[in-house]
Amino acid sequence: MATPEPDISDVTKALTARQTEVVRLAALGLTAKETARRLGISKTTVDEHLTEARRRVGATTKSHLVGLAVAAGIVFQ
């Protein structure tokens, strides 16, 4: 059975500011290591932010998460 697609309007409300920042950098193609270096946090913390962001919006993969963020308009704000 397929997982229902999350409501795009919920994506902007679901993520913290830091999670949004990490997702934006992922959308730009940065790796977790590059994102960690840029934000001054560990790669593990970046991975945790992405995992929690995926859980909050119901995304099944990082690509799905980025796609939802783009569709919601938060990537280019």
C-alpha positions, 0 to 999 in steps of 0.5 A: 500500500502506498504512503499518502502524499503529505500536504505541501502546506504542512511542510513549511509548518513542520520543519524547524528553522535549522531543519529548513536550513539543512534541507535547503543546503541538501537541495543545492547539492551539498553533502552532509559533510559539506553542510556540517562544515558550512554550519559548524555542526557535525555530519551526524547532526546533519544526518539527524536533522534530515532524518527528523525532517523526513519523518515530520513531513512523511518523506520516504527518501532525502530526494523526496524530502527535497522535492517536497521542500521545493514544491512548498517553496521553502528551498528558495525563500 
